[in-house]
Amino acid sequence: MSISTATLIGRQKGMISSQVVPNGERSTARRTIGLLAGSGRFPILFAEAARRQGLRIHCVGIRYEASPELKTLCHSFEVVGVTKLGRMIRSFKRQGVTEVVMAGKVTKSVMYTPMRFVQLWPDWRMIRMWYGRLRDNKKDDTILLGVIAEFEEDGIVFTSALDYCPELLVSDGVLTRRKPTPAELNDIRFGWGLAKEMGRLDVGQSVAVKEGAALAIEAIEGTDRCIERAGQLCRAGGWTLVKVAKPQQDMRFDVPTIGVTTI
């Protein structure tokens, strides 16, 4: 693909059907689902899709990340600091939430701000997770699986947002008015292998390439900053961005996206 393997800015295609079944499978009969929201449009698109299905939504928005627009889309909304893990869990439990969806970007680099414990002031639950579950490494998957495990201790499970809005996944094929040139296709193939390997290592999911050379590789800074760096390094332009899902992609979190701001 010339743009992305999992773009979440697709067209809305109408209401997503659902049904009540007797064997305890998914039902949308005024059930309350939790939304742990970061930045970007994905949490908003999920909230809109869930409302169309008749779901009640309790949103915990990450401070400085979640859009204020979510207040008007969700039945209840609370802003919580990114290191207040215990407060997040208590907020969902107060609303009777047992199923949570994670959507949107959280800026990981705040972990390395000066005097981070003073700046971020983590609660006891976050400290316990950080020095317990995350002893070996702080890779994205490790952190998010640690968060999921903490929620599960309190009887709250995470599911994929795409279970509710599968129409947001990009379809196969060329999405632009013109097809990639042969040179661009070569760079896409080259970048695809690099990006998949970086994803396997849980480093990042995007690479910028030109003429079979890697210009920039995404790490903690995120896709947008990777793009900016590639532009600075290749003033001539004409390079290609390849963004992929990890080979071990867990669709409950960190779904790779290309949003309006990134474009």
Disulfide bonds with the S-S distance in Angstrom:
none
